[in-house]
């Protein structure tokens, strides 16, 4: 009767359906009838009157119990030799799979199963017992005596094994229940537990500190209750929070059903107090209690668990909010939009990647990159530190929802634990994005520089990882120490000036080692890992300070978070930029940079726009200059053959356009002020762009100067294409602003009338189209670079493309001027197309 292989050890409970299936298949199982009655009825007589065919009878008093002092209880465990002899006589070996049953739901059969499992043998309790058999096979009972089952061959031997001490509870352990976090459960009936007179117990009551867990309560109709019900049942008895659990009863028999039921429910098997109440009460020195006992959950709960309870409540609160939020999501439409966005943006990245020329860069250019690259790439790390310091000094980098601030940070929970999840999410997002950008840029570089693309992508990923880690780390630290904005600005720009100066002179800068990681595709210098190590160490230090985040700062920022996420969801980039400005507490200057005299010259729109521009704060002016310079650097790289950077240059130009056209955006945001005036909106909108276009001239100078410095051999191309590039950025921003942020109500109504694929496509295209216009404005640089590669005239190519861009900008200006009229004409044409042919006006 071999037990199942070690990979399929049977559980403590076997369902009747599984038992019947295995029996039908001829599995080698020994069935044991373990009927025994507390009221004195003869279990053997019941067995001989009818039992499951092939079952052997196991006598509780003779086979499963020994003899000892009264303090050992009525059913002490037999000596290992005696138990082994009884099992051998029954045909049970150490490797026999035994399935035991009775007619009381397992109250007595559980004793055999627990004893065998305690010794490492395969044994299971038949759920439902004899009643389950009779229900399925009402006329299939075997009668008569049977000693020694089908496994009684001479080779079936049960080797004596000592009873494991770790599975048995001693008297001292039972006595310590009152002063420890252990739980003692008593399987006797409630009447016997309370101490009511009964014919079984010689002394009435229960062991001090015990909880009543009648064996009958784990049954429902003679079968075990479901696992969730069992877990609730035992959790109510403090089993889930106790250090140890001890099972007892009257004499160590019915307690075994609790042992098996707990294991079946997923709890660790409790220790068995074999002597139980009959042995405990036999010692006059042992105290006894009477009456009902209510489980004391606080006594068994780990103090650390009590401290963790508020945190668990916070976790559950967040999970509930997430479930409710997800329940409102239209999953088909959401997944389609994700798919469409991934298709468009992923396909765009692949397209951009394919634009990179396969021809290797010149030897001189490679040498210049190797000499100056670490310094200039390290500048990105220093800028990350600068932005991180400024973000932290303004209350960043965390941006919590208002519910988190109100219910989490004001709750009696350690602030560091409450902020751990949003901090990890913020860290994960920034670091992942920086790493992905670095890897993508490295893969593009690998197409033109010596070395494999994989090595370049890996180096770029390490560089991006370090840059992202520096931003988050410095932001956390700056927030924790309450760094003032002025000090953060001085430190940041001091580092930028230092790194820029050393990058241009080949001196050692503060971030050269980190910048050098990006060049690992060409050469590997392990010493440059020091920069990455420092970044990660700073990240650990910064993460350890999240408990010092300012509640006031987080509260101020929380009011804008919901709006920011909504704008991102609606793919409204201008609103995102505006809200980011508010998060950074950026405000217009009270005193303008230039005092403008009151004059009647010029249109009111010109004067209003100009008054707004001269009040731009210094931080915005610096940001615009940096964006313009970065765009110029990207344009120079495009001329040199890095065509994919037209996307970066176009995006930067678009953002600069949004900054410069902010007066127009504010006018549109407060349209109620002008809608009632007897003027057309389109011409007024166009006049509001004149001063912004004039403000774009300094941006064009910065753009052209940077590009000319980096591409000194192509100054004519730079001068030819700069103005169209800046105008295209303004045109794309104007389209985004004049189109206005999507109206949620109108958008929803429209989407209800359109299939998800159509609505999703319209939404994505509406977000991409303005950026695409700005990117098209960088095409003259790409045409010039292509002409240089082909040996044709690059200046002429740039001029032709620039003329086309200027014409495109003119069309955008015309659209802004006549937008309302065009929309009205389209709406009227649509109405007429829906009218019957005969009802149209002549």
Order of alpha helices (4+ residues) and beta strands (2+ residues): beta-alpha-beta-alpha-beta-beta-alpha-alpha-beta-alpha-beta-alpha-beta-alpha-beta-alpha-beta-beta-beta-alpha-beta-alpha-beta-alpha-alpha-alpha-alpha-alpha-alpha-alpha-alpha-alpha-alpha-alpha-alpha-alpha-alpha-alpha-alpha-alpha-alpha-alpha-alpha-alpha-alpha-alpha
